[in-house]
Amino acid sequence: MKLLGFTPMQAIQAATRLGGQLMGRPEDLGRIAPGHLADLLLVDGDPLADIRILQDAGKLTAIMKGGRFHKPPAVAKAKRRPVAAE
């Protein structure tokens, strides 16, 4: 499947790794590494099999923008819940 002439992998790379280069900031954008700005999507599924999964809000299990969670993963939510005393 191609999207605007791109394979899913090419589209994802263009929006991530290559984005840092295109914006003239490859030193802190486009990679997951210490010191880099963190905008991440954690997806329940394989966007390489069907890139449309990135448009399904129900499949976005976590969203991080600027190093802060806007939608934390369910595991993190579960850890924050208080436990009732027995």
QUIMO-V621415 format. One record per residue. N is the residue number from 1. RES is the residue in three letters. PHI is phi in whole degrees, -180 to 180 (NA if undefined). BURIAL is I if it has 16 or more other ideal C-beta (glycine too) atoms within 10 Angstrom, else O. D_LAST is the distance of its C-alpha to the last C-alpha in whole Angstrom. Layout:
<<N;RES;PHI;BURIAL;D_LAST> <N;RES;PHI;BURIAL;D_LAST>>
This chain:
<<1;MET;NA;O;54> <2;LYS;-118;O;56> <3;LEU;-120;O;55> <4;LEU;53;O;58> <5;GLY;86;O;59> <6;PHE;-104;O;56> <7;THR;-74;O;54> <8;PRO;-54;I;50> <9;MET;-63;O;50> <10;GLN;-64;O;53> <11;ALA;-65;I;52> <12;ILE;-66;I;48> <13;GLN;-64;O;50> <14;ALA;-64;O;53> <15;ALA;-84;O;50> <16;THR;-120;I;48> <17;ARG;-56;O;50> <18;LEU;-73;O;53> <19;GLY;-60;O;52> <20;GLY;-62;I;52> <21;GLN;-68;O;55> <22;LEU;-65;O;56> <23;MET;-88;O;55> <24;GLY;72;O;57> <25;ARG;-132;O;53> <26;PRO;-66;O;53> <27;GLU;-75;O;51> <28;ASP;-139;O;48> <29;LEU;-128;I;48> <30;GLY;91;I;48> <31;ARG;-141;O;46> <32;ILE;-98;O;42> <33;ALA;-162;O;43> <34;PRO;-55;O;42> <35;GLY;88;O;43> <36;HIS;-87;I;44> <37;LEU;-71;O;43> <38;ALA;-111;O;40> <39;ASP;-119;O;40> <40;LEU;-132;O;38> <41;LEU;-120;O;38> <42;LEU;-105;O;35> <43;VAL;-117;O;36> <44;ASP;-88;O;35> <45;GLY;144;O;38> <46;ASP;-116;O;41> <47;PRO;-66;I;44> <48;LEU;-75;O;47> <49;ALA;-79;O;46> <50;ASP;-155;O;46> <51;ILE;-65;I;46> <52;ARG;-64;O;46> <53;ILE;-58;I;42> <54;LEU;-70;I;42> <55;GLN;-97;O;43> <56;ASP;-96;O;40> <57;ALA;-56;O;37> <58;GLY;-69;O;35> <59;LYS;-94;I;35> <60;LEU;-85;I;35> <61;THR;-82;O;32> <62;ALA;-157;I;32> <63;ILE;-133;I;35> <64;MET;-121;I;35> <65;LYS;-129;O;38> <66;GLY;63;O;40> <67;GLY;83;O;37> <68;ARG;-123;O;34> <69;PHE;-73;O;32> <70;HIS;-99;O;33> <71;LYS;-140;I;31> <72;PRO;-70;I;28> <73;PRO;-63;O;27> <74;ALA;-57;O;24> <75;VAL;-62;O;23> <76;ALA;-66;O;23> <77;LYS;-63;O;22> <78;ALA;-63;O;19> <79;LYS;-69;O;18> <80;ARG;-84;O;18> <81;ARG;-69;O;15> <82;PRO;-69;O;12> <83;VAL;-101;O;9> <84;ALA;-71;O;6> <85;ALA;-74;O;4> <86;GLU;-89;O;0>>
